[in-house]
């Protein structure tokens, strides 16, 4: 009987692990609630395959990968699209095949992007702030409609193209930028440069993967190129945006507002509860701004997406350890 260990299974994932296990009675699936790191890797001894998901790096040294190799493990299946928690070079050197779930639900993230956009465009955070003070005056917060706006998408892949189709249905003009232009999307996207998007888009939304090349892809220089009336949205990965530069752009009114689902160093606060101050000071600043709409990295968080993330990663694990 093949044995799989799933690391860091959260409460909302457990039902799908059990569901998959019931569908595969010839496979033993164990799971825990801890991350895979140097001090927990020994738990994988005796298993054929490993499944995990986390936002922090596995290890700062090759030791973890060497240990997995010595245990006879030949793969790592991620329950996520991003693979930046794993050092691919060290994995390859130790005979580990890495799999991810690149398309668990583009619709989930696209719908959250629309949610952020509509909250910003319709000034919902500002109205909520006024209502909290029993101020019901609407003056100064008149909205535009999506049909008269230009939306710029950085990263027109599975998710970015789904976002494009949604905004196109609302009648918006959609600009897109990607390292590889996909002809299939030309009926909904006008491909152009990032600079053109920064200059002309009323809504700019990020849908790139995380890599060294994309670290702080958006910073001071890029925010200064944007329209002062533009709304900026990030539902992709936190480190692609320089958080300090974002805060400065908001404070200096270089942009009109921001919708943020992901942020640098988010593991310090997300999926945790605090009584008092939170350790991520930049997030405290963003929370205090009434032109910012925040969600705690939940763009992916739907029943379809979570089911796909869990089940596909376990499918990949079984395929690899079965040859």
Residue pairs with C-beta under 8 A, 6 or more apart in sequence:
1 26
1 27
1 28
2 26
2 27
2 28
2 48
2 49
2 318
2 321
2 322
3 27
3 28
3 29
3 30
3 46
3 47
3 48
3 49
4 27
4 28
4 29
4 30
4 47
4 48
4 49
4 50
4 51
4 314
4 317
4 318
4 321
5 30
5 31
5 32
5 43
5 44
5 47
5 49
5 50
5 51
6 17
6 29
6 30
6 31
6 32
6 50
6 51
6 52
6 314
7 31
7 32
7 34
7 35
7 36
7 40
7 43
7 50
7 51
7 52
7 53
7 54
8 32
8 33
8 34
8 35
8 36
8 52
8 53
8 54
9 17
9 31
9 32
9 33
10 33
10 271
12 301
12 306
13 79
13 306
13 309
13 310
14 31
16 306
16 307
16 310
16 311
17 29
17 31
17 310
17 314
19 307
19 311
20 29
20 310
20 311
20 314
21 27
21 29
24 314
24 318
27 318
29 314
30 47
32 43
34 40
34 43
35 52
35 54
35 56
36 44
36 50
36 52
36 54
36 58
36 64
37 56
37 58
37 59
37 64
38 59
38 61
38 63
38 64
41 64
41 67
41 68
42 67
44 50
44 68
44 71
44 73
45 71
46 71
47 71
47 73
48 72
48 73
48 321
49 73
49 75
49 77
49 317
49 318
49 320
49 321
50 68
50 73
50 75
50 76
50 77
50 317
51 77
51 78
51 79
51 313
51 314
51 317
52 76
52 77
52 78
52 79
53 78
53 79
53 80
53 309
53 313
54 85
55 85
55 266
55 267
56 85
56 267
57 84
57 85
57 86
57 87
58 64
58 65
58 85
58 86
58 87
59 65
59 87
62 87
62 90
62 93
62 94
65 87
65 90
65 91
65 93
65 94
65 96
66 94
68 76
68 94
68 96
69 94
69 95
69 96
73 96
74 95
74 96
74 97
74 320
74 321
75 96
75 97
75 98
75 99
75 316
75 317
75 320
75 321
76 86
76 91
76 96
76 97
76 98
76 99
77 99
77 100
77 313
77 314
77 316
77 317
77 320
78 85
78 86
78 98
78 99
78 100
78 101
78 313
79 101
79 309
79 310
79 313
80 100
80 101
80 309
81 100
81 101
81 102
81 103
81 104
81 209
82 100
82 209
82 210
82 237
83 98
83 100
84 210
84 211
84 237
86 98
88 98
91 97
91 98
97 320
99 313
99 316
99 317
99 320
100 313
101 308
101 309
101 312
101 313
101 316
102 158
103 158
104 300
104 304
104 305
104 306
104 308
104 309
104 312
105 300
105 302
105 304
105 305
105 308
106 158
106 159
106 161
106 162
107 162
107 304
108 299
108 300
108 301
108 302
108 304
108 305
109 159
109 162
109 163
109 207
109 235
109 299
109 300
110 159
110 162
110 163
110 166
111 166
112 235
112 261
112 295
112 298
112 299
113 163
113 166
113 205
113 207
113 233
113 235
113 259
113 299
114 163
114 166
114 167
115 295
116 205
116 233
116 235
116 259
116 261
116 293
116 295
117 146
117 151
117 167
117 203
117 205
117 231
117 233
117 259
118 124
118 146
119 125
119 259
119 293
120 203
120 231
120 233
120 256
120 257
120 258
120 259
120 291
120 293
121 143
121 144
121 146
121 149
121 203
121 231
122 143
123 141
123 143
124 293
125 257
125 290
125 291
125 292
125 293
126 141
126 290
126 291
127 138
127 141
128 290
129 290
130 136
130 137
144 202
146 167
146 170
146 171
146 172
147 170
147 171
147 172
149 172
149 173
149 202
149 203
150 172
150 173
150 174
150 175
150 200
150 201
150 202
150 203
151 163
151 164
151 167
151 172
151 173
151 174
151 175
151 201
151 202
151 203
151 204
151 205
152 174
152 175
152 176
152 177
152 197
152 198
152 200
152 201
152 203
152 204
152 205
153 160
153 163
153 164
153 174
153 175
153 176
153 177
153 189
153 197
153 205
153 207
154 160
154 177
154 194
154 197
154 204
154 205
154 206
154 207
154 208
154 217
154 218
155 177
155 178
155 206
155 207
155 208
155 209
155 236
156 164
156 176
156 177
156 178
156 181
156 182
156 185
156 189
156 191
156 207
157 178
157 207
157 209
159 207
159 236
160 176
160 178
160 205
160 207
161 182
161 184
161 185
161 188
161 189
163 205
163 207
164 174
164 176
164 185
164 188
164 189
165 188
167 174
167 203
168 174
168 188
172 203
173 190
174 188
174 189
174 190
175 189
175 190
175 191
175 192
175 196
175 197
175 200
175 201
176 185
176 189
176 190
176 191
176 192
176 197
177 191
177 192
177 193
177 194
177 197
178 191
181 191
194 222
195 225
197 204
198 204
198 222
198 225
198 226
199 225
199 226
199 227
200 227
201 226
201 227
201 230
202 227
202 229
202 230
202 231
203 230
203 231
203 233
204 226
204 230
204 231
204 232
204 233
205 232
205 233
205 234
205 235
206 217
206 218
206 233
206 234
206 235
206 236
206 240
206 241
207 235
207 236
208 214
208 217
208 236
208 237
208 240
209 236
209 237
210 236
210 237
210 239
210 240
214 237
214 239
214 240
215 239
215 240
216 239
216 240
216 241
216 242
216 245
217 240
217 241
218 232
218 234
218 240
218 241
218 242
218 245
218 246
219 241
219 242
219 245
220 242
220 245
220 248
220 249
223 232
223 245
223 246
223 248
223 249
223 254
223 255
224 249
224 254
226 232
226 249
226 254
226 255
227 255
228 253
228 254
228 255
228 256
229 256
230 255
230 256
231 255
231 256
231 257
231 258
231 259
232 246
232 249
232 255
232 257
232 258
232 259
233 258
233 259
233 260
234 240
234 241
234 258
234 259
234 260
234 261
234 262
234 263
235 259
235 261
235 262
235 299
236 262
237 262
238 262
238 263
238 264
238 265
238 266
239 264
241 263
241 264
243 263
243 264
243 282
244 282
246 258
246 260
246 286
247 282
247 285
247 286
248 254
249 255
250 257
250 258
250 286
250 289
250 291
250 292
256 291
257 291
257 292
257 293
258 286
258 291
258 292
258 293
259 292
259 293
259 294
260 286
260 292
260 293
260 294
260 295
261 294
261 295
261 296
261 297
261 298
261 299
262 297
262 299
263 280
263 282
263 283
263 286
264 282
265 280
265 282
266 280
266 296
266 297
268 278
268 279
268 280
269 278
269 279
269 280
269 283
269 296
270 296
270 297
271 296
277 284
278 284
283 294
286 292
286 294
287 294
300 306
300 309
